[in-house]
Amino acid sequence: MRAESIELGHADDGFRTQLHENPSTEDLVESIYLEQPPFSDTSADLESIIWRPRLREWLVLSCVSLVAMLDAFDATMMVPIIPVLSAVFEQPLRSVLWVDTSYLFASAASQPIFAMLSEVFGQGPILIVAVVIATAGTGVCSGSLNVPSLVVGRLVQGAGNGGAMAVSSLLVTDLIPYPHRVRFSDYICRAWAFGAMLGPVTGGFFAHYGNWNWTFYFSYIFCALSLLVVPFAVDLKECKSIARHAAREMDWIGAVLTLLGTGSLLCAVSWVGRPLTGWDDWRILVTSCIGGSAVVVLVLYESIWASQPLFNLGIFSSISKIMLYIGSLLHGLLVLWHLQGLSMYLFLGKEFSSPSTGVSLMAVTAPTLPTLLLTAKLGIGRYPIRPRWIVRAGWTLNILVSGCFILFDANTPTPGWVFIFLTTGISHALLISGYNTCSQTESPVRKRDEHDGRQAMRRGRSSSTAFAILMYSIFRTWGMCIAVPVGGSIVLTQMVQEIDTNGSAAGASGSLVSKAGIVLTPENREELGRLFLGSFGVLWRFFMGASALGGLSSLLIR
């Protein structure tokens, strides 16, 4: 839109008028909005800067922090218990790893779906429903008597926690003004870090001194607190009137394609390296083709046909944003496998007990809180250049420690691995702080040409900055989900190959390896530890490469 300015002047026959086409204020505002993140209205800027949180904002912060703590606790509490479950249920380690994979898969897949549902039903009702689902999943897990029922419970639990995290992210983005959003998101990151620190310790102690399912009883504390705070923090009566066309326009096809594609690929990866199978196995090939085809169709559908896309490709508007999301995915990949891989190293390689393993992992998780406090004290959100350098520093440390992990063996001195664990925790804290601040930068999705029906502007969630921020959490969770089957397949495949080569571990009884995979028992723990240490170097070379790729991606963040 352009405005005509009128210039009046003297002429021989009286006044003359001259029309000039000048950019209107609206044009300037739109230009500023598309190019610069913050704000376009001066009064709105001033009001947001002098904004002070009220009681409702602090209640929302408490609610979201509890949800983040619950999610982190549930995601990490099984880390030191995985080897124990293999012995308890007499199941292969590959199958038991699905206890973690299923939770993270459901969490990652449910986040965009619950964000979509919150548009129709409102954030308050969907948040309470998500917490109830997480509580129900916790109940199923606590009563599980075998691995399949435990995996089902973890799927339900992950779906609830993932949905609660997604709605919480949208709630904070909508409620907190941009200049204050980084500070509030830092509080939530600290709560998540505390839950991640508490999870392995609690799980290790309960698995050794009680029963492994007591860990889920402890999780009820966070569920109960969340259910108590949510009704006071959000409006549960805001349920919007549901129109049939609104339900029809929801991207159900995108949701189905997401579940089908990612689920199939995860199954294929987790099956690789099983005894008597490989990439040339027809089941793995068929599953991989189904998953890959579903992902390709998902990308085409979301970019061309979806009227309310689950993933609007418009958020990938620049190389910097693409690198931000790639780095988030790689960070999730590394943070989860650092916990799971180092837990297996301590339990199998160093022959630590479950409580000792959980406490030792605090060397990784404990430095996160003080590092987050330090970066907040430095005020990295106030200076645009600082967050990306924080990210680069985090990746630099991560590359170094990943290289050091290659040298680990059964004789690594305690001061050595403790120092490396501490450095690992600091690197992850820097990455959490840096990526969190970078993702808070406003990233409006550009409008599409309104004269083209297929390219029409996407409404609601997909056109808001909130969804661009939510994508950071989604990509990081997908990275965590990928880490378990990929890392497990690498190390277990190497162990099976070493068994086939040496022939010493299998023995006549086949107590160490069966047709389904490697089974951990108290009798073969020592031999399994030796095989694991032999495969450890190959595993960490792969993750060192992933860390180097993350470091390269950080160089393109602007």
VENWO-V996475 format. One record per backbone hydrogen bond with DSSP energy under -1.0 kcal/mol. CO is the residue of the C=O (numbers start at 1). NH is the residue of the N-H. If there is no record, write none. Layout:
CO|NH / CO|NH
//
This chain:
3|22 / 5|20 / 7|18 / 9|16 / 11|14 / 14|11 / 16|9 / 18|7 / 20|5 / 22|3 / 24|28 / 25|29 / 26|30 / 27|31 / 28|32 / 29|33 / 30|34 / 31|35 / 32|36 / 41|45 / 42|46 / 43|47 / 44|48 / 45|49 / 46|50 / 54|58 / 55|59 / 56|60 / 57|61 / 58|62 / 59|63 / 60|64 / 61|65 / 62|66 / 63|67 / 64|68 / 65|69 / 66|70 / 67|71 / 68|72 / 69|73 / 70|74 / 71|75 / 72|76 / 73|77 / 76|79 / 78|82 / 81|85 / 82|86 / 83|87 / 84|88 / 85|89 / 86|91 / 92|96 / 93|97 / 95|98 / 96|99 / 97|101 / 98|102 / 100|104 / 101|105 / 102|106 / 103|107 / 104|108 / 105|109 / 106|110 / 107|111 / 110|114 / 111|115 / 112|116 / 113|117 / 114|118 / 117|121 / 118|122 / 122|126 / 123|127 / 124|128 / 125|129 / 126|130 / 127|131 / 128|132 / 129|133 / 130|134 / 131|135 / 132|136 / 133|137 / 134|138 / 135|139 / 136|140 / 137|141 / 138|142 / 139|143 / 141|144 / 146|150 / 147|151 / 148|152 / 149|153 / 150|154 / 151|155 / 152|156 / 153|157 / 154|158 / 155|159 / 156|160 / 157|161 / 158|162 / 159|163 / 160|164 / 161|165 / 162|166 / 163|167 / 164|168 / 165|169 / 166|170 / 167|171 / 168|172 / 169|173 / 170|174 / 171|175 / 172|176 / 177|180 / 178|181 / 180|184 / 181|185 / 182|186 / 183|187 / 184|188 / 185|189 / 186|190 / 187|191 / 188|192 / 189|193 / 190|194 / 191|195 / 192|196 / 193|197 / 194|198 / 195|199 / 198|202 / 199|203 / 200|204 / 201|205 / 202|206 / 203|207 / 204|208 / 205|209 / 206|210 / 211|214 / 212|215 / 213|217 / 214|218 / 215|219 / 218|221 / 219|223 / 220|224 / 221|225 / 222|226 / 223|227 / 224|228 / 225|229 / 226|230 / 229|233 / 230|234 / 243|247 / 244|248 / 245|249 / 250|252 / 251|255 / 252|256 / 253|257 / 254|258 / 255|259 / 256|260 / 257|261 / 258|262 / 259|263 / 260|264 / 261|265 / 262|266 / 263|267 / 264|268 / 265|269 / 266|270 / 267|271 / 271|274 / 274|277 / 278|281 / 281|285 / 282|286 / 283|287 / 284|288 / 285|289 / 286|290 / 287|291 / 288|292 / 289|293 / 290|294 / 291|295 / 292|296 / 293|297 / 294|298 / 295|299 / 296|300 / 297|301 / 298|302 / 299|303 / 300|304 / 301|306 / 312|315 / 313|316 / 315|317 / 318|322 / 319|323 / 320|324 / 321|325 / 322|326 / 323|327 / 324|328 / 325|329 / 326|330 / 327|331 / 328|332 / 329|333 / 330|334 / 331|335 / 332|336 / 333|337 / 334|338 / 335|339 / 336|340 / 337|341 / 338|342 / 339|343 / 340|344 / 341|345 / 342|346 / 343|347 / 344|348 / 345|350 / 346|352 / 353|357 / 354|358 / 355|359 / 356|360 / 357|361 / 359|362 / 360|363 / 361|364 / 361|365 / 362|366 / 365|368 / 367|371 / 368|372 / 369|373 / 370|374 / 371|375 / 372|376 / 373|377 / 374|378 / 375|380 / 379|382 / 383|386 / 385|389 / 386|390 / 387|391 / 388|392 / 389|393 / 390|394 / 391|395 / 392|396 / 393|397 / 394|398 / 395|399 / 396|400 / 397|401 / 398|402 / 399|403 / 400|404 / 401|405 / 404|407 / 405|408 / 409|412 / 413|417 / 414|418 / 415|419 / 416|420 / 417|421 / 418|422 / 419|423 / 420|424 / 421|425 / 422|426 / 423|427 / 424|428 / 425|429 / 426|430 / 427|431 / 428|432 / 429|433 / 430|434 / 431|435 / 432|436 / 433|437 / 434|438 / 435|439 / 438|441 / 449|452 / 453|456 / 460|463 / 461|464 / 465|469 / 466|470 / 467|471 / 469|472 / 470|474 / 471|475 / 472|476 / 473|477 / 474|478 / 475|479 / 476|480 / 477|481 / 478|482 / 479|483 / 482|486 / 483|487 / 484|488 / 485|489 / 486|490 / 487|491 / 488|492 / 489|493 / 490|494 / 491|495 / 492|496 / 493|497 / 494|498 / 495|499 / 496|500 / 497|501 / 498|502 / 499|503 / 506|510 / 512|519 / 517|514 / 518|93 / 524|528 / 525|529 / 526|530 / 527|531 / 528|532 / 529|533 / 530|534 / 531|535 / 535|539 / 536|540 / 537|541 / 538|542 / 539|543 / 540|544 / 541|545 / 542|546 / 543|547 / 544|548 / 545|549 / 546|550 / 547|551 / 548|552 / 549|553 / 550|554 / 553|556 / 554|557
//
